Amino acid sequence: MAPATAIDSKKRKRKSSSKNKEDTTATTVTEAIPAPKPDEESARKSGKSTKRKHHLEEEDDIEVESEDETKNGNESAADNDEEGDAELDPSAVDALNARVSLPTTGDPETFDQLQLSDKTQKAIQEMGFTTMTEVQKKAIPPLLAGRDVLGAAKTGSGKTLAFLIPVVEMLHSLRFKPRNGTGAIVISPTRELALQIFGVARELMEHHTQTFGIVMGGANRKAEQIKLEKGVNLLIATPGRLLDHLQNTPGFVFKNLRTLVLDEADRILEVGFEDELKAIVKILGNPDQRQTALFSATQTTKVEDLARISLKPGPLFISVDHYKEHSTADSLELGYVVCESDLRFRLLFTFLKKHQKKKIIVFTSSCASVEYLTSLLNYIDLPVLGLSGKMKQQKRTATFFEFANSQHGVLIATDVAARGLDIPAVDWVIQLDPPDDARSFIHRAGRTGRAGKSGRCLLVLQPSEVAFTRHLQEARVPIVEFEFPEKKLLNIQSQLEKLIASNYYLNKSAKEAFRQVESNDEL
């Protein structure tokens, strides 16, 4: 068999879900916000946003930026905060308590029907949102009223805003200042999702003075410590690094914590952070003293156990999917093709050539497959990006934002990017290797067709893997078979064989990809 299709010659094995666990021994980043530049200021006044691309530039330079070049929050609040103790303003606390005791009236459909602060409303308008999604309608009012919430919602449902808006309103109402420390913590399963949440928080807090930051594996821990000691009112974190700071950063003030959010809780537990989460919850103390929101796409026994120890008794359960006929979004078209292993690369190449003006994510089963396909496709003049769990954090961040900000392009990825990430306007998801189970298929497919927009997903199966479709049907996934005429595939096999035989790097990369499939290495 030719090297170009070597990785297809064996039946693909399922991979362990522990691959995405963060490396808590690596250095970490605490992101902070510089003062706006003149061109950014004019863009804001015109209602346009330059935040996402500028955020990528900050990531590129984060390792070398000096302390006086960064600040938490939109202004230099952390540096200019007046001296004083960490206690909250009693009058603000009383006002908030009085507010949250009021019953909610009616069922708001739009954001302007919520009794939000002018600063938050202005930010939401600038972000381009008017009508709320189902999860936002159900979650925001009780969270604003101080209730604990256990939410079941699919990815792409708009839950990031559902928990961030009440958090921002709480910090604003209590007039949090840097010296008050951290008032809200959002825990995310992966660094990429944490960065995404941070980006949304950054836009939402554009007109607020409260500080916000991020701690995660992959950048400078010392820089994080400095920012935490100055005071980060809203903290987005991955579990391992958060636990590290809770245990080892003396100046980290969290005694005023009012809200804890566990996003993608089932995913956090899947990637091996159960012990860390239990330790975090124990350190943060009695759940009766704070508000907790736990969001999970699935309600497993472990999620229920976590909810039991982290939420107050009698939380409000919210589900937006229970009565849906299908497990996937109605705007998502799902199909599969049955393809012999020696035709898979030709099928992929032909498809990508035909859809060069589209935005496409291709999922493969291993890091080595990502490296091989990325190298090969770029070598034969089909530009693609690669994203896998073995890449350094700075490279992963840069790749993610490059693809997120692009109008069209191709991202070859492992499941490190399969869940929770909100990449705008993805037209197609190609699952070149089938996932472990139906739930993973749904999570991958959820990268397109988000927030009511149309999207398409194609699953590529070998003849021996067709039985996987029965598992999808049992999970209420409406998938149909697509036909493809073999004669329309670009005939590049002989050229590929010659290329890989003569190119040492591609030859080695192809063998490594095959070897990783054969040995069932983790992503």
Secondary structure, 3 states (H helix, E strand, C coil): CCHHHHHHCCCCCCCCHHHHCCCCCCCECCCCCCCCCHHHHHHHHCCCCCHHHHHHHHHHHCCCCCHHHCCCCCCCHHHHCCCCCCCCCHHHHHHHHHHHCCCCCCCCCEHHHCCCCHHHHHHHHHHCCCECCHHHHHHHHHHHCCCCEEEECCCCCCHHHHHHHHHHHHHHHCCCCHHHCCCEEEECCCHHHHHHHHHHHHHHCCCCCCCEEEECECCCHHHHHHHHHHCCCEEEECHHHHHHHHHHCCCCCCCCCCEEEECCHHHHHHCCCHHHHHHHHHHHCCHHHCEEEEEECCCCHHHHHHHHHHCCCCCEEEECCCCCCCCCCCCEEEEEEECCHHHHHHHHHHHHHHCCCCEEEEECCCHHHHHHHHHHHHHCCCCCEEECCCCCHHHHHHHHHHHHHCCCEEEEECHHHCCCCCCCCCCEEEECCCCCCHHHHHHHHCCCCHHHCCEEEEEEECHHHCCHHHHHHHCCCCEEECCCCHHHCCCCHHHHHHHHHHCHHHHHHHHHHHHHHHHCCCC
